[in-house]
Amino acid sequence: MNRYFSYLNTAKEIIGPYRGDEPFASYLKKFFAQHRKYGSKDRKTIAHLCYCFFRCGKAFFEADIQERILKALFLCSGNQNEMLQFLEPSLNQKTGMAVPEKFRLVADGKEVTELFPWGRELSSTIDCENFCVSFFSQPDLFIRVRPGYESKYARIDFGIDKSEITRIGRNTIALPNSTKLDETDGIDKEFLIQDYSSQRVGEFMLEIMKRIGDGRNKKPRLHHEQTRALSVWDCCAASGGKSILAKDILGNIDLTVSDIRETILINLRKRFEKAGIRQYKSFVADLSGQITVPESSFDVIIADVPCSGSGTWSRTPEQLYYFEEKTIDRYHALQKKIVSNVVPKLRPGGYFLYTTCSVFRRENEDIADFIKQNFHLELVKMEVLKGYPVKADTMFAALFTSSVS
């Protein structure tokens, strides 16, 4: 049997029983651990076919797995390739067409937005067609160079061709997603693996710094003199990326971190150790219920809340395939609970930074409206951080401040 048919049949074997109960990357790893006959190239090709399948989202549901894989392979191919030439030669001649045009070709004239039937739920500034097109390519791997190491990383090529490296300003570098950095010296200490849109949350932290130091204000934006460290609570800290960003931008901070499970905080501590952050407080908290916080109030609260993750689905397209709209309501309710429990811990004149990696209005602008209406905070800045034009995730951020009493 031709190896391409073998790859196709193996991809069908893998996809068939998968139900989305665990990350597909983990599921795939277990499959290959049980079937050791596949070499590195085989695994890579089979995995690509599987991910192509999921990148079609809700489109082609009437098609069988094989037909869907072949259509998806065509849509994900920007150039002619040997596998598509063997399996679908008529489509291989048309890989250079624009994705919307290619989609209409294999979808009986339907638009590419068919794969994402929740367009009416999107935040208003998101272009649904361009967002959908982004699903057919793997996002880049982004790193953020930490302060003081910019010159060093202006010269490093990460073991890949320099033509594959894109530098965005002094601190951001985009690399092919397949770049191996896990064992690279300097990770977390000198640079972080952090998506571009997540790095852009730093713009909101810079706004805090600007307002604190704005001499035009008759009153300080915070009620105390800036002779001591800002108290910062990263309440949904996860792996600590936003905390490290806050440390790098806000400088001298008195940091508190929390998350729902101790195991999360254990991993965070390991990362903080590498990053040189040793003075901080941490505690486990389910922020959807009553909480006890070590400090009575904070100057800055960062809430990178649990969400649908819909802005990251180009990295995990199986979530696009299995997503159900009712999930938005569940996260919307959870986000309101979290906000309601943490905002009261904000000091007069303090700043509340709300972020998600969602593209849905109900998780983004609607929660921002909820915050304004129920806690009388002033909206300083709000933006959908659109990553799809630059092969990055899409996020939402809104910065609020409380009045000085």
TORKOLKE-206291 format. One record per residue: residue in one letter; x, y, z of N, C-alpha, C in turn. Coordinates in pm, whole numbers, plus 32768, in hexadecimal, padded with zeros to 4 digits. Each point is the difference from the previous one (the first is absolute). Example, Ala and Ser with C-alpha at 12.3 -4.5 7.8 and 13.67 -1.06 7.14 Angstrom:
<sites>
a85277DC7830C7FA780778000805A80788000;s7FDD80697FB88052807780067FB3806D8049;
</sites>
This chain:
<sites>
m80547F8880007FAC807880008058807D8000;n7FDD80617FAD804B807D7FFE80018040808A;r8072803B8025800C803780887F9A806E801B;y7FD680497F997FA0806B80177F777FC98027;f7FD97F917FC37F837FBF802A800F7FCA808E;s80777FD0801F801A7FCF80887FF480728065;y803980737FE07FF3807580577F6D80268012;l7FB780027F917F73802680037FB07FA08056;n80187F7F7FF17FB67F9C804E802280098094;t807D801B801F8026800F808D7FBF807B803D;a7FFD806E7FB57FBC807880317F6E7FE4801C;k7FBE7FB67FA97F747FDB80147FF07FAA807E;e805F7FA580147FFE7FA98076800D80518081;i805180687FFC8015805480767F878058801B;i7FCC803F7F987F93806180107F7E7FBC8029;g7FE67F8A7FC97F7F7FBD80157FD07FFA8090;p804E7FC8805D7FD17FF3808B8015807C8057;y804580657FCD801C807780527F8180528014;r7FE7802A807C7F8680498020801980888041;g807C802C8001801E80848034800980098097;d80087F8E804580028002809280888027803A;e80687FFC7FB080858029802A804180497F8B;p8067804F801A804480447F90802C7F9A7F97;f7FEC80237F8380207FA17F9580957FE07FFE;a80548060802380907FE7800380227F8F8061;s7FBC7FFE807380157F9680637FCC7F7A7FCC;y7F8B80037FC47FC37F887FC680597FC57F93;l803680557FAC80567FD57F9380827FC38035;k8036803E8067807C7FCD803C7FEC7F738036;k7F8D7FE7803E7FE27F7B80367FF37F9A7F8F;f7FC280297F917FF07FA57F8F80887FD57FCB;f8059805E7FEB80837FDE7FCA80557FB38064;a7FE88014808180487FB280667FD77F6D7FFA;q7F847FE87FD87FCD7F777FF580217FC17F78;h802280527F9F801D7FD07F78808A80357FD7;r80667FBB802C808980337FF1803C7FE77F75;k7FB17FC97FA680357FE67F7A8012807F7FAD;y7FC2806F802D8005807B7FB1807F80508020;g804880247F988076805480117FDA80928010;s8064805380147FE8808F80197FB580427F8C;k802B7FE57F867FBE803C7F8B7F717FCF7FF2;d7FEB7F7E801B7F787FC97FF97FA580458065;r8031800D807B7FAF803F80697FDC808F7FDC;k806080487FCB7FE8808C7FDB7F96800B7F93;t80087FA97F9B7FA180067F917F757FD8802E;i7FF67F97804E7F7D7FD280317FC1806A805A;a8051803B80587FCC806A80587FCD80757FAD;h804880247F977FD5806F7FAA7F777FE37FC3;l7FEA7F867FD07F7E7FDD7FC67F91800A8068;c801D7FD4807A7F9C8008806B7FDC80908020;y80658054800F7FE5808C80217FBA80477F8D;c80217FDD7F857FB780397F8E7F6A7FE2800E;f7FE17F8580247F757FD680137FB7805E8060;f803C801C80717FBE805380657FFA80937FD8;r805C802D7FAC8003808D7FD97F86802A7FAD;c7FB77FA07FCE7F8680217FB57F8A801E805C;g80147FF280827F978024805F7F7D7FBA7FE4;k7F95804E7FF57F7A7FC87FEE7FDB7FEC7F6D;a805D801A7FA57FE47FEC7F71800E7F6C7FDB;f7FBE7FD77F97800B7F797FC77FD47F938061;f7FA1801E80597FD47F9B80617FBC7F8A7FBC;e7FCB80187F877FBC7F947FB980637FA17FBD;a807D80277FF580657FB07FBC80397F96805E;d80327F927FC680437F9D8054808D80338022;i80437FB88059808180308032806580107F90;q80057FA17FA4806480087F957FE880787FA6;e7F8480167FD87FE280727FA9802280838046;r7FE180068080801B807A804D80968019800B;i804E7F9680178091800F8009803880367F7D;l7FD27FCB7F918036802A7F7E7FDC80907FE1;k7F858028801E7FDA808C7FEC8053805B805B;a80137FD2807A804B805080618093800C7FD9;l80387F937FCD808C80037FD4801180677F91;f7FA180057FA5800280637F947FFA808D8038;l7FA58016805E7FEE80868039807A802D8050;c80477FA1803B807480218053808280077FB0;s7FFA7FDF7F8080797FFD7FAC800C80817FB1;g806B804A80188017807B7FB5804B7FE97F7F;n803B7F897FF3804C7FDD7F877FDF7F707FD8;q801F7FDE7F847FED7F777FD4805B7FA58051;n7FCF7F86801C80517FA1804B7FE77F737FCF;e805E7FAA801B7FFE7F787FC97F8A7FAF8033;m7FDE800E807F7F937FB180387F7A80267FC1;l7FE680817FF47F82802B7FC47FFD7FDB7F6B;q807380057FBF80087FD97F737FD77F6E7FEF;f80287FAC805E7FDF7F727FF67F6E7FE68025;l7FCE804380677F7A7FE380337F92804D7FB6;e801A807F7FDD7F9D80557FBC8047805A7F9B;p802E7FC97F928051804F7FA27FB8807A7FC8;s7F7C7FF97FEF7FB780747FC9800480768060;l80007FE580828007806C8062808E80348010;n80617FA87FEE808B80298012802780707FA1;q7FC180077F8D801F80687F9F7FCB8089802A;k7FAC800380697FBC807C80258023802F808D;t806B7FCB803880238024808A80278093800F;g802780427F95802A808C80097F8D80628008;m7F867FD17FF17F8C805980097FF18035808E;a7FBA807180107FE3803680857FA37FA0804A;v800D7FFA80837FB37FA080507F69800F7FEB;p7FC6807980037F6F800A7FEB7FD57FC47F7A;e805180147F997FE17FCB7F7B800D7F678000;k80677FCE804080137F6F800B7F8C7FC0804C;f7FD3804480697F937FCA80507F817FF57FAD;r7FE2806A7FB57F887FFC7FAA80097F8D7F9B;l80787FE47FD280137F967F9E7FDA7F778037;v80257FE4807C7FE87F7B803A7F837FFC8057;a7FBC8072800F7F8A800780577F83802A7FB3;d7FFE7FE17F7F7F8B801D7FAE7FD780938007;g806380587FFD7FE4808F7FFB7FEB80428086;k80037FB5806D7FEC803B8084807B8050802A;e7FEA805E805D806C8057802E80517FBD806F;v807B802E801180597FC680637FCB8011808E;t7FA7806080167FC6801580857FA67F8C802B;e7FE47FA17FA57FB47F88802380447FB28070;l80838008800880487FAF80637FF08038808D;f7FD1807D800B7FF2804380827F74803D8006;p7F9B7FB280297F75802D7FF97FD68060806F;w805F803780497FDF805980708029808F7FE2;g7FFF80257F82802C80857FD97FB580708045;r7F807FEB801B7FB080678043802C80158091;e804C7FA48037802E8009808B80898044800C;l803F801E7F908087803980038002808D8037;s806F8025803D8016808D80227FFA80527F80;s7FCE807A800B7FD7804D7F8A807280207FA0;t807A800B8030806E802A7FA880447F8C7FB8;i7FD27F868018803E7F8C7FC17FC07FE77F77;d80537FF37F9B7FD27FDF7F797FF17F687FF6;c7F847FD27FF37FE67F70800880477FB37F92;e7FFF80347F85803F7FB67F9380967FF28015;n8043806D802080917FFA801680247FA98078;f7FAB8006806680147FAB80757FF67F6D7FD8;c7F9D7FDF7FAF7FEE7F757FD480737FD17FA8;v803080577FAA80727FDD7FAA80797FDA8055;s800F8040807280767FE8805580047F728037;f7F8E7FBB80037FFE7F78803580507F9F7FAA;f801780227F8380427FA37FA6809880098002;s80368049805E80928004801080237FFF8094;q806F7FC3801F80307FF9808B803980878028;p7FD880378073803B807F802D80967FF38018;d80418071800380908001801D801A7FE88094;l807D7FE6801E80307FF7808A804180868021;f7FCE80438067803280858022804F7FFA8082;i806B804D800580498010807D800880948023;r8004801A8082801380898031808780078045;v805580557FCD80858013803C7FF1805C8078;r80347FD780707FF2804C807C806180778002;p7FE08065805080558078800580927FDE8021;g805A803F7FB6808E7FEC801680407F997FA5;y7FAC7FB47FB880367F977FA97FE5801B7F6C;e7FD080777FE17FDA801F7F7680767FF37F9F;s80738033802680747FFC7FA6802C7F707FE5;k7FFE7FAE806780287F747FF07FA77FB97F9B;y7F7C8013800C7FA37FB57FAA7FE980427F79;a803B80737FEC7FFD803D7F7A80597FB47FA0;r805A7FAD803680617FB97FAC7FE77F697FF9;i7FB67FC9805D7FF07F6E80077FA17FCF7F94;d80247F8E7FC07FAC7FCC7F937FAF7F858028;f800C7FCF807C7FB27F91803580107F7F7FAF;g806E7FF67FB7801B7F877FB57FAD7FEE7F83;i7FBF806C7FD17FB07FF87F86802F80697F9D;d7FD07FF77F86802580617F997FCF808B8028;k805580637FF17FDC808880287F8780367FB5;s7FE67FCB7F887F8D802E7FB37F7C7FD78040;e80067FA0805D7F877FD180437FE5804C8082;i8056805E80217FF3804D807D7FC8808A7FE1;t7F97802580497FC680867FF3800E80488085;r803E80757FFD8013804E807A7F9D80748000;i7FB6800A806E7F9A8068800F802D805B8071;g803680747FDE803680578067807C7FC2803E;r8021802A8079807A7FD280427FEB7F828052;n7F847FE480257FE97F9780637FB37F877FCD;t7FC980057F887FAD7F937FCF803E7FBF7F85;i80047F7B800280357FB37F907F9C7F937FDC;a7FDE7FF77F7F7FA77F977FCE80537F967FB9;l7FE67F81802380497F8F7FC97F9D7F9B7FC8;p802B7FA97FA57FA87F937FD47FD27FAF8078;n7F857FCE7FFC7FC97FBB8074804D7F838025;s80467FC67FA1804A7F848018808780178044;t8026807E80168082801F803E80077FC4808C;k806C7FBB801F80127FC18082804A805E805F;l7FBB8029806B803C805E805F80017FCB808F;d7FC27F8E80187FEE7FD0808980827FF2804D;e80697FD97FBB80817FEB8043806180747FEC;t7FCE806E7FC8805780727FE3802C80458081;d8080801D80098032804B80737FBE808B8001;g7FDC802C80747FC98087800D7F6980068001;i7FBC7F8F7FEA7F6F80047FFE7FCA80298089;d7FA5805C80037FC1803E8076805B80668045;k80817FE68005805B8063803A801880747F9F;e801E7FDF7F83802280667F9C7F8F80197F9D;f7FB27F9A7FE77F8E80107FA67F917F9F8029;l7F8680217FD87F8D7FAC801B7FBF7FD67F7E;i7FCC7F877FFC7FA67FDA7F937F78803B8024;q7FD480607FB27F85804980207FC480357F7F;d7F837FDE7FE77FBF802B7F85800480997FF1;y8000802C7F85800C80907FE37F8F80508040;s7F857FD07FF67F90804B803B800B80048098;s80307F94803B80177FFF8090806B80668026;q8067800B7FAD8066806780177FC3808C7FF8;r7FA080117FA77FC380847FEE7FAD802C8078;v7FDF7FA480597FC08027807E805B8060804C;g80817FF77FE5805F805E803C7FE280917FDF;e7FBD80197F8F7FDB80897FDD7FA1803B8068;f7FAD7FAB803A7FA2802C80668049801A8084;m80677FB1801A805280198077805080817FF0;l802E801B7F898045807F7FE67FA280768016;e7F817FED7FE17F9C806980187FF4801C8096;i80077F9780517FFE8012809180778054802B;m80757FDE7FCE8079804A80237FF580927FD6;k7FCB80177F8B7FF180887FCC7FA48052805B;r7F927FC380297F9D8049805080318017808F;i80487FA18035803680118086806480748003;g804E800A7F94806780677FFC7FD6807E7FB9;d7F7E80107FE47FCF80757FB67FF68078805F;g805B805A7FF58002807480587F8E80617FEB;r7FB27FEB7F957F90805B7FE67F8C7FE8805F;n7FFE7F89803E7F937FE2805C801180508081;k7F95803C802C8006804B807D800F7FA28077;k7FC67F887FF180107F9A8067804E7F8C7FC3;p804D7FB9805280437F897FCA7F987F997FD9;r801E7FB27F9B7FA17F9A7FD47FF17F918067;l80607FF180567FF47FA3806F800680528080;h7FBF7FCF80697FEB80528076807B800D8058;h806B7FB57FE48079800880528072803B7FAF;e806880298043807780337FBC80467F8B7FBA;q803E801C7F8D80427F967FB4808E7FE48035;t800B7FFB808480827FE0803B800A7F6C8022;r7F917FB97FFA80057F71801A7FD07FB57F83;a80147F7D80047FDD7FAF7F8C7F6A7FFE7FEA;l7FD87FFC7F827F747FEA7FDF7FD97F72802A;s7F8F7FF280427FCF7F7B80217FAE7FCD7F89;v80297F8E7FCA7FC37FC87F887FCF7F73801E;w7F827FE57FE07FC77F7A80107FDE7FC87F76;d80467F997FD77FDF7FB57F877FA87F8D802D;c7F7D80137FF47FA47FA780477FE77F7C7FB7;c80167FFA7F7F7FF47F837FB380877FE97FBC;a80657FE88050808B800F7FD2802C7F967F9B;a7FC67F88800680267F937FA680987FEC8003;s804380087F8D80907FE77FFC8053807B8022;g7FBE8071801A804880768030803180617F97;g7FD87FED7F82803080587F967FDC80928014;k7F84801B802D7FD6808B80178048803B8079;s801B7FAD8064804980308077808D802B7FDB;i80437FAF7FAF808880237FD67FFE807D7FA9;l7F99800B7FAC7FF080797FAE7FED807A805A;a7FAE7FF280687FEA806E805D808180278048;k804D7F9C80288080801B8042805E804C7FA3;d80037FD97F80805A80407FA17FD5808E7FDD;i7F7E801B80047FCF80857FD97FEA805B8078;l7FBF7FCD80677FE0805380748076800D8060;g80627FA87FF2807A800E80507FEF7FCE808E;n80108059805F7FFC7FDC808D7F717FE3802C;i7FDC7F8080077F787FDB802680017F9E8074;d7F98800880507FE67FA0806B7F9A7F9E7FC8;l802E7F8D7FD37FAF7FA67FAD7FBB7F948052;t7F807FED7FE17FB27F9080367FC47FB57F8A;v80087F7B80037FC77FAF7F957FA37F97803C;s7F9B7FDD7FB27FA47F97802C7FCC7FB47F87;d7FD47F8680197FBB7FB17F9A7FB17F938047;i7FB57FB37FB27F9D7FA7803C803C7F7E8036;r80787FDA7FD0803D7F82802D80918014802A;e80287FB7806580898008803280657FD57F96;t7FDB7F9C7FAE805E7FD27F99802480707F9E;i7FA180587FE4801B80717FA88069805B803F;l7FF080198082805D80598045808A7FC18010;i80057F7C800A80827FBC8007804E80187F7F;n7FBD7FF17F8E8042801A7F7F802580937FF1;l7FAA80578033801C80907FFC807F80208050;r800E7FC2807480768019805480817FDB7FB7;k7FFC7F917FB880767FD77FB4802380687F96;r7F9980367FC0801980657F9980328082803E;f7FC380288070802D8078804580927FF4802B;e80287F88802B808A7FEB802A805F801D7F8C;k7FDE7FCE7F8A8052801C7F897FFF80947FDE;a7F8C804080137FF0808D7FDC803D805E8066;g80317FCA806F803D805480667F9C8045805A;i7F857FCF80047F99803A80587FF47FA7807C;r802E8032807080057FAF807A7FAD803C8071;q7FE580817FF97FB1804180687F7180117FCE;y7FA77FAA802E7F72800A7FDA7FAE7FA9805F;k7F7F801780017FA37FAF804E7FAD7FAD7F9F;s7FD67F8A802B7FAA7FAE7FAC7F9A7FB78055;f7F8C7FE87FC77F9A7FB480477FA07FC17F9B;v7FC37F91802A7F9E7FBA7FAD7F77803D801A;a7FB5801A7F957F7B803C80117FA67FDD7F8B;d7F857FDC80217F967FF37F9C7FB780858000;l801A80537F9F7FCD808980007F6D800A7FDC;s7FC27F8E7FE27F7080047FE57FAF7FFD8081;g80447FE980727FBC7FFE8081803F80628061;q7FDF7FF3807F80388057806680977FE9800D;i804B806C800A80927FF38004803A804C8076;t80727FD0802F804E80468066808680247FC1;v801F80817FFE807780327FBD80638031806A;p80827FE17FED8065802A806480008096801C;e7FEB80527F9A7FF9809180137F71802E7FF3;s7FE1806E80427F7680337FFB7FE180447F7D;s8066803A7FBE7FE880467F828081800B7FB0;f7FF180207F7E807280057FA57FFA807C7FA8;d8075802C7FD5800880707FA27FDB7FD67F73;v80287F887FDB7FE67FCB7F7A7FD07F70800D;i7F927FE17FBD7FD07F767FF97FFB7FD87F6D;i80417F907FE17FFF7FC87F797FA77F858003;a7F9A7FFE7FAB7FA37F8F7FFB7FFE7FC77F72;d80587FA17FE780027FB87F7F7FA57F878012;v7F7E80177FEF7F9B7FA480317FF27F847FA8;p7FCC7F92803B7FDF7F8B7FAD7F9C80277F94;c80137FC97F897FA980257F907FF97F8E7F9C;s7FB880177F947FF07F9A7F9880837FE07FBA;g8060805C8006807F7FED7FBA7FF4800B7F6A;s7F9180397FD17FE380027F70806480507FAF;g8049805980408067804A7FB8807E7FB07FE6;t80067F86803880777FAB7FF17FE47F827FAF;w7F8C7FF67FC57FD87F837FBF80527FDD7F84;s8048805F7FC7805A7FDC7F9280707FA58031;r801F8008808280667FA8803B7FC37F7A802A;t7F83800180267FBB7F87802F7F7C7FF27FB4;p80047FE27F7E7F8680037FAE7F997F988026;e80277F9B804E7F9C7FA0802D7F9680438056;q8024806E80437F9F804880507F9A80487FA8;l802B802F7F8D7FA4803A7F9F7F9C7F977FD2;y802F7F887FE77FAC7F947FCD7F967FD68066;y80257FF9807F7FA57FCC80667FB4806B804F;f8018807E7FE37FC5806B804F7F6780037FF4;e7FBF801D80717F6E801280047FE3808C8035;e7FA080437FC37FE6808C80207FD980168092;k7FC17F9E803E7FD78010808C80788016805D;t80767FDC7FD180798014805080198095801B;i7FD880557FA28013809180127FB5802F807B;d7F847FD280107FAF8028807480407FD38082;r80387F877FFF80407FCB807A807680578028;y805380247FA08074805480207FD6808E8024;h7F9B80337FBD7FCE8087801F7FD680078093;a7FB77F9B802F7FD37FFE808B80767FF38060;l80617FAC7FDE80767FEE8054805180818008;q800F80447F91804D807C7FFC7FC0806C8057;k7F7C80087FFE7FBB8062805680177FE08094;k80007F80802380197FDB808B808E8026802A;i80607FE27FAB808C801F802280138097800F;v7FCF804B7FA0800C809280057FBF8036807F;s7F8B7FCC80217FB780308076804B7FE68081;n80517F978002804A7FDE807980878045800B;v803B80277F908087803B8008800180987FF9;v7FA3803D7FB6800080927FF47FF680478087;p7FB07FCD80607FFB80438083808780068048;k80627FB47FD380858002803D8059806E7FC5;l7FC880537FA8804D806A7FC08002807D8057;r8075803B8011800D807A80517FC880787FB5;p7FD9806880487FD7807D7FBE807180337FA6;g7FDE80227F868064802E7FA1804E7F907FBE;g7FDC7F83802180477F8D7FC87FD17FDC7F74;y803E7F997FC77FE77FD97F757FDA7F6C7FF8;f7F967FE67FB47FD27F777FEA80107FDF7F6D;l80507F997FE2801B7FD87F767FBE7F797FE6;y7F9A80037FA97FB27F897FDE802C7FCE7F77;t80247F807FF5802A7FCA7F7F7FC57F767FE8;t7FEB7FE17F807FDA7F797FD6804C7FDD7F80;c80007F817FDD802F7FD77F7B7F877FCF7FB0;s7F94804C800B7F827FE07FBC7FE480657F92;v7FB37FD47F9C7FD3805B7F967F6C80228010;f7FC07FCD80697F6F8011800E7FDC807C8052;r7FA2804B7FCB7FD2807C80407FD07FE78090;r7FBB7F9080177FC87FE48085806D7FF2806A;e80777FD67FD7806F7FF1805E8056807D8006;n7FEA805A7FA3805780757FF37FB780818020;e7FC780407F9B7FBF808380147F8D7FF88064;d7FB67F907FFF7F8F7FF6805D802F7FFC8091;i80707FBE801A80367FFF80888038808A8023;a803B80447F9F802F808980197F8B805A8027;d7F8F7FF17FBC7F88804D80237FD07FDB808C;f80057F8080227FD87FD2808580578041806B;i808180097FE7805C803E80607FDF80938013;k7FEA80467F937FE1809080097F7D8017804B;q7F9D7FB07FE37F7B801680387FF57FDA8092;n804B7F9A80297FEF7FCC8087806A802D8064;f807180317FD0806A8027805C802D80907FED;h7FBE80457FA4801780907FEC8094801F7FE9;l80407FA97FB5808A801A7FD98003804E7F7D;e8067804F7FF08013804D7F85804E7FAD7F9C;l7FCC7FF27F8680487FB77F98807080587FCA;v807A7FD1800A8075804A7FD0801E7FDD7F6F;k7FFD7F7F7FE380277FD27F7B7FC77F747FEB;m7FCE7FE67F867FC97F7C7FE080207FE07F6E;e80287F857FE680247FDD7F767FFA7F697FEB;v7FCE7FD97F8C80127F777FD1808A7FFA7FBF;l80567FAF803780897FF47FCD80007F967F93;k7FE9802C7F867FEC7FA37F9080857FC37FD5;g800C7F7E8013807B7FBB7FDC7FFD7FC07F77;y7F877FEB7FC97FF87FB47F83804780417F89;p801280857FFB804D80367F8E80967FE38007;v80327FDB807880917FEC801180217F748034;k7FA77FA07FE880157F75802780167FF38097;a7FAB8047804B80057FFB80927F737FE58034;d7FF57FED80847F7E7FF0803F7FB680858002;t7F7D7FF980157FB0807980137FD580078092;m80118076803C7FDD8013808C7FAA807D8010;f7FD0801280797FB480788024803980358082;a800B8084800A8030803D807D7FB38080801B;a7FDF8015807D7FBD807B802B803B802C8084;l802A807E8006803D803A80787FA08063803F;f7FE97FF080827FA78058804B804D803E8075;t7FCC807080318036803C80797F8E8028805C;s801A7FF980817F9C802C8062801E80908027;s7F9B8045802F8011808C8026804E800A8081;v80478070800F804A801A807B7FA1803E8064;s7FEF7FBE80717FA180348063803D80708052;
</sites>
